[in-house]
């Protein structure tokens, strides 16, 4: 499986969109400062993820989420729903 995910910075409250094959490792990389783009905004919380059968599907969904209409969709349907449920520790990362 391949994953598209949304992180929220606990420090600056910004969102980060990404995709990966190993969600658990990638999430750890973000919080341990191993991802250059996200290092200054640590710590991160996982607020959404979706699984896909192919890397292309995951990458295409990530690209969509980074577009204007994709961000509007994410804020309205994915992020706000997750934040409204107060996701502290409630979203678990799947085992590989």
ABEGO torsion letter per residue (X at the ends): XBBBBBBBBAAAGBBBBBBBABAAAAAAAAAAGABAAAAAAOBBBBABBBBBABAAAAAAAAAAAABAAAAAAAAAAAAAAAAAAGABGABBBBBX
